[in-house]
């Protein structure tokens, strides 16, 4: 009876985690759909150059906001003491207010002494966005530690809706580029209100504490890793903006927005799944269980992500023509290249939870710094040859970073990298069959005659079906062989 009760309890726990992870995944998918729909409207209203200009401004604000977020969310997940929680909030608030004053001061300078004075209100909106984002991140960390993933999902859905409506209202009022800043601000303010609901308020600790040094070292190591990841993803924006022009930034950001939609929908749920499943591993073999859990989670997520990215790479041209029109057609080849880069780089999501829970956050920081250096160097070397060269450079950097990450996980984290790569044979077989089938179908004249939306639906449905059949058959064959050997 006790064994039955334990099994039932375990099944309920697994079902609860799966439901929470599924809800968070659906929330991220919804968020990407809303953001993408808003992007489609914005791209037609403000044009390529203004979109590129806002991309540069937001990249600067996002980079600064990382200093306010630090690694406080992860610190809250890993520590339970009330004094440490209070001090985390106090430090985050002080840093975020300092960044707010910094961006506001820059906005005043733009307003008074710059020919681009029209950008000042947008900068103020982004300055306000920073503290809201910092507070929301902290509350999300508390909810993650408490296992209340459902509330995070609801907050994501509600806040994305509010941000989109606020931005559309500002566009309708003729605010132009300011509408993007208003949208970001409304999103984070709504998210904070939703995450605060039902939570006990934390009394911040403002005075210096003896444990400040240890806290800052822990959070700082994650911050360095996050900032390095930020540079990996945004160095191209800065380099293209200063090396070429805002129009080139607009095309590149449009490509990253389309190709990155799937990546963003998967990355945050993947991070939460890795943290939550590995955190629950306990017992004498805790380290081994964590590595096994990380391997299984990474394999499942790769099986889901692979067909999405490959289809996006295959269908980039009809996709961009359907969504944005001929004006944005130069972004199509960039989408194809970046989609594969995002798929290969997906494995890097493992490093932060694996090394942080293994008390080696320094390893994650080193990997993130290496990735940032590779990305920045590749972009700088490629930008004189144009946008396509930058995209190819990002793909090459992703391959190198993924290889280094798997090596480091194997050497320093006892992660079975070789076994993980062997397990990718099943989705690789499915992808090969899918690509071959799409190549044959695209050569058929009837497919070329279809409108873009029907062409995407027809080829996409066929590709997913073939991938599922071949991958499933490959996995079943593996299980059959194991059963035979077990006999």
Buried (B, 14 or more C-beta within 10 A) or exposed (E): EEEEEEEEEEEEEEEEBEEBBEBBBBBBBBBBBBBBEBBBBBBEBBBBEBBBBBBBBBBBBBBBBBBBBBBBBBBBBBBEEEEBBBBBBBBBBEBBBBBBEEBBEBBEEBBEEEEEEBBBBBBBBBBBBBBBBBBBBBBBBBBBBEBBBBBBBBBBBBBBBBBBBBBBBBBEEEBBBBBBBBBBBBBBBBBBBBBBEEEEEBEBBEEEBEEBEEBBEBBBBBBBBBBBBBBBBBBBBBBBBEBBEBBBBBBBBBBBBBBBBBBBBBBBBBBBBBBBBBBBBEEEEBEEBBBBBBBEBBBEBBBEBBBBBBBBBBBBBBBBBBBBEEBBEBBBBBBBBBBBBBBBBBBBBBBBBBBBBBEBBBBBBBBBBBBBBBBBEBBBEBBEEEBEBBBBBBBBBBBBBBEBBBEBBBEBBBBBBEEBEEBBEBBBBBBEBBBEBBEEBBEEEEBEEBEBEEBBEBBBEBBBEBBBEBBEBBBEEEEEEEEEEEE
